[in-house]
């Protein structure tokens, strides 16, 4: 998996901070694949009836 671009990283970081209230250091310490997994979970929580 390739690394996210700076705008993608900012968007991912903002979404995780918003949904999980994690500090910046915690989010940035995650591997990209792990961030994507948590983003999918955040989306599932925010939009439970969408597939």
Secondary structure, DSSP 4 states (H G I P E B T S, - for coil): -PPPPHHHHHHHHHHHHHHH---HHHHHHS-HHHHHHHHHHHHHHHSTT--
